[in-house]
Amino acid sequence: MKKALAILVLLGSLMSCNEVQPSEIAATVIGIDPQMCGLCGGWFVRVDSTLYRADIPTPYAKANNPIWLRYQLDERPNFKELGWITVKSVRQR
């Protein structure tokens, strides 16, 4: 009986695990990247004092637009060196 209870508790705790989301960070969409090449095109986004490149969803893709942003650094070859981030979520500030 105790083993069955322990197994149920263990299974319940494993099933209730959720991936931890990064916290939202205040950011600003600065403007469009004028290069607009296949690898470089997108929008410039300022997070704290760092400037990144990102694909911003259309409703938020406006110059000097303050947003809340969840992101991660893009680890693909050539993208990391160019300062690309992958947007996880975005909403208006």
CYANA upper distance limits for C-alpha pairs under 8 A (distance plus 0.5 A):
  1 MET  CA      5 LEU  CA      6.73
  2 LYS  CA      6 ALA  CA      6.58
  3 LYS  CA      7 ILE  CA      6.62
  4 ALA  CA      8 LEU  CA      6.68
  5 LEU  CA      9 VAL  CA      6.67
  6 ALA  CA     10 LEU  CA      6.62
  7 ILE  CA     11 LEU  CA      6.56
  8 LEU  CA     12 GLY  CA      6.47
  9 VAL  CA     13 SER  CA      6.65
 10 LEU  CA     14 LEU  CA      6.75
 11 LEU  CA     15 MET  CA      6.64
 12 GLY  CA     16 SER  CA      6.76
 13 SER  CA     17 CYS  CA      7.13
 22 PRO  CA     70 ARG  CA      6.74
 22 PRO  CA     71 TYR  CA      8.04
 23 SER  CA     70 ARG  CA      6.93
 24 GLU  CA     68 TRP  CA      6.26
 24 GLU  CA     69 LEU  CA      5.70
 24 GLU  CA     70 ARG  CA      5.49
 25 ILE  CA     47 VAL  CA      7.95
 25 ILE  CA     68 TRP  CA      6.00
 25 ILE  CA     69 LEU  CA      5.69
 25 ILE  CA     70 ARG  CA      6.90
 26 ALA  CA     47 VAL  CA      7.26
 26 ALA  CA     48 ASP  CA      8.22
 26 ALA  CA     66 PRO  CA      7.90
 26 ALA  CA     67 ILE  CA      6.61
 26 ALA  CA     68 TRP  CA      5.33
 26 ALA  CA     69 LEU  CA      6.85
 26 ALA  CA     93 ARG  CA      8.28
 27 ALA  CA     45 VAL  CA      7.27
 27 ALA  CA     46 ARG  CA      6.08
 27 ALA  CA     47 VAL  CA      5.21
 27 ALA  CA     48 ASP  CA      7.51
 27 ALA  CA     66 PRO  CA      6.50
 27 ALA  CA     67 ILE  CA      5.86
 27 ALA  CA     68 TRP  CA      6.47
 27 ALA  CA     69 LEU  CA      6.86
 28 THR  CA     45 VAL  CA      6.13
 28 THR  CA     46 ARG  CA      5.73
 28 THR  CA     47 VAL  CA      7.33
 28 THR  CA     64 ASN  CA      6.63
 28 THR  CA     65 ASN  CA      6.00
 28 THR  CA     66 PRO  CA      4.90
 28 THR  CA     67 ILE  CA      6.25
 29 VAL  CA     43 TRP  CA      7.45
 29 VAL  CA     44 PHE  CA      6.55
 29 VAL  CA     45 VAL  CA      4.97
 29 VAL  CA     46 ARG  CA      6.93
 29 VAL  CA     60 TYR  CA      8.45
 29 VAL  CA     61 ALA  CA      7.52
 29 VAL  CA     62 LYS  CA      7.19
 29 VAL  CA     63 ALA  CA      6.26
 29 VAL  CA     64 ASN  CA      5.89
 29 VAL  CA     65 ASN  CA      5.57
 29 VAL  CA     66 PRO  CA      6.92
 29 VAL  CA     67 ILE  CA      7.81
 30 ILE  CA     43 TRP  CA      7.78
 30 ILE  CA     44 PHE  CA      5.84
 30 ILE  CA     45 VAL  CA      5.95
 30 ILE  CA     46 ARG  CA      7.06
 30 ILE  CA     62 LYS  CA      8.40
 30 ILE  CA     63 ALA  CA      5.63
 30 ILE  CA     64 ASN  CA      5.38
 30 ILE  CA     65 ASN  CA      7.52
 31 GLY  CA     43 TRP  CA      6.20
 31 GLY  CA     44 PHE  CA      5.99
 31 GLY  CA     45 VAL  CA      8.02
 31 GLY  CA     62 LYS  CA      7.25
 31 GLY  CA     63 ALA  CA      4.85
 31 GLY  CA     64 ASN  CA      7.18
 32 ILE  CA     41 GLY  CA      8.46
 32 ILE  CA     42 GLY  CA      6.62
 32 ILE  CA     43 TRP  CA      4.87
 32 ILE  CA     44 PHE  CA      6.56
 32 ILE  CA     63 ALA  CA      7.68
 33 ASP  CA     40 CYS  CA      8.03
 33 ASP  CA     41 GLY  CA      6.20
 33 ASP  CA     42 GLY  CA      5.97
 33 ASP  CA     43 TRP  CA      5.70
 33 ASP  CA     44 PHE  CA      6.61
 33 ASP  CA     53 ARG  CA      8.31
 34 PRO  CA     41 GLY  CA      7.84
 35 GLN  CA     40 CYS  CA      6.94
 35 GLN  CA     41 GLY  CA      6.46
 36 MET  CA     40 CYS  CA      6.33
 36 MET  CA     41 GLY  CA      4.04
 36 MET  CA     42 GLY  CA      6.98
 37 CYS  CA     41 GLY  CA      5.49
 39 LEU  CA     79 PHE  CA      8.26
 40 CYS  CA     53 ARG  CA      8.41
 40 CYS  CA     82 LEU  CA      8.20
 42 GLY  CA     53 ARG  CA      6.76
 42 GLY  CA     54 ALA  CA      6.10
 42 GLY  CA     55 ASP  CA      5.66
 42 GLY  CA     56 ILE  CA      7.84
 43 TRP  CA     53 ARG  CA      6.04
 43 TRP  CA     54 ALA  CA      5.90
 43 TRP  CA     55 ASP  CA      6.67
 43 TRP  CA     56 ILE  CA      7.09
 43 TRP  CA     61 ALA  CA      7.97
 44 PHE  CA     51 LEU  CA      7.01
 44 PHE  CA     52 TYR  CA      6.12
 44 PHE  CA     53 ARG  CA      5.20
 44 PHE  CA     54 ALA  CA      6.98
 45 VAL  CA     51 LEU  CA      6.19
 45 VAL  CA     52 TYR  CA      5.66
 45 VAL  CA     53 ARG  CA      6.53
 45 VAL  CA     54 ALA  CA      7.32
 46 ARG  CA     50 THR  CA      6.08
 46 ARG  CA     51 LEU  CA      5.03
 46 ARG  CA     52 TYR  CA      6.75
 47 VAL  CA     51 LEU  CA      6.98
 47 VAL  CA     52 TYR  CA      8.11
 51 LEU  CA     83 GLY  CA      8.05
 52 TYR  CA     83 GLY  CA      5.50
 52 TYR  CA     84 TRP  CA      6.20
 52 TYR  CA     85 ILE  CA      7.08
 53 ARG  CA     82 LEU  CA      8.09
 53 ARG  CA     83 GLY  CA      6.28
 53 ARG  CA     84 TRP  CA      5.08
 53 ARG  CA     85 ILE  CA      6.77
 54 ALA  CA     84 TRP  CA      6.18
 54 ALA  CA     85 ILE  CA      5.96
 54 ALA  CA     86 THR  CA      7.02
 54 ALA  CA     87 VAL  CA      7.48
 55 ASP  CA     86 THR  CA      8.07
 55 ASP  CA     87 VAL  CA      7.75
 56 ILE  CA     60 TYR  CA      7.02
 56 ILE  CA     61 ALA  CA      6.10
 56 ILE  CA     87 VAL  CA      7.85
 57 PRO  CA     61 ALA  CA      6.61
 60 TYR  CA     65 ASN  CA      7.52
 60 TYR  CA     67 ILE  CA      8.18
 60 TYR  CA     90 VAL  CA      8.47
 60 TYR  CA     91 ARG  CA      8.15
 60 TYR  CA     92 GLN  CA      7.81
 61 ALA  CA     65 ASN  CA      8.04
 66 PRO  CA     92 GLN  CA      7.13
 66 PRO  CA     93 ARG  CA      6.15
 67 ILE  CA     90 VAL  CA      7.14
 67 ILE  CA     91 ARG  CA      6.20
 67 ILE  CA     92 GLN  CA      5.10
 67 ILE  CA     93 ARG  CA      5.22
 68 TRP  CA     90 VAL  CA      6.07
 68 TRP  CA     91 ARG  CA      5.77
 68 TRP  CA     92 GLN  CA      6.57
 68 TRP  CA     93 ARG  CA      6.26
 69 LEU  CA     87 VAL  CA      7.73
 69 LEU  CA     88 LYS  CA      8.05
 69 LEU  CA     89 SER  CA      6.35
 69 LEU  CA     90 VAL  CA      5.12
 69 LEU  CA     91 ARG  CA      7.31
 70 ARG  CA     87 VAL  CA      6.67
 70 ARG  CA     88 LYS  CA      5.67
 70 ARG  CA     89 SER  CA      5.57
 70 ARG  CA     90 VAL  CA      6.93
 71 TYR  CA     85 ILE  CA      6.89
 71 TYR  CA     86 THR  CA      5.97
 71 TYR  CA     87 VAL  CA      4.98
 71 TYR  CA     88 LYS  CA      5.48
 71 TYR  CA     89 SER  CA      7.52
 72 GLN  CA     85 ILE  CA      6.15
 72 GLN  CA     86 THR  CA      5.85
 72 GLN  CA     87 VAL  CA      7.28
 72 GLN  CA     88 LYS  CA      7.85
 73 LEU  CA     80 LYS  CA      7.47
 73 LEU  CA     83 GLY  CA      8.34
 73 LEU  CA     84 TRP  CA      7.02
 73 LEU  CA     85 ILE  CA      4.94
 73 LEU  CA     86 THR  CA      6.62
 74 ASP  CA     79 PHE  CA      6.66
 74 ASP  CA     80 LYS  CA      5.98
 74 ASP  CA     83 GLY  CA      8.36
 74 ASP  CA     84 TRP  CA      6.06
 74 ASP  CA     85 ILE  CA      5.32
 74 ASP  CA     86 THR  CA      6.17
 75 GLU  CA     79 PHE  CA      7.22
 75 GLU  CA     80 LYS  CA      5.81
 76 ARG  CA     80 LYS  CA      6.72
 77 PRO  CA     81 GLU  CA      8.18
 78 ASN  CA     82 LEU  CA      6.91
 79 PHE  CA     83 GLY  CA      6.93
 79 PHE  CA     84 TRP  CA      5.89
 80 LYS  CA     84 TRP  CA      6.24
 80 LYS  CA     85 ILE  CA      8.36
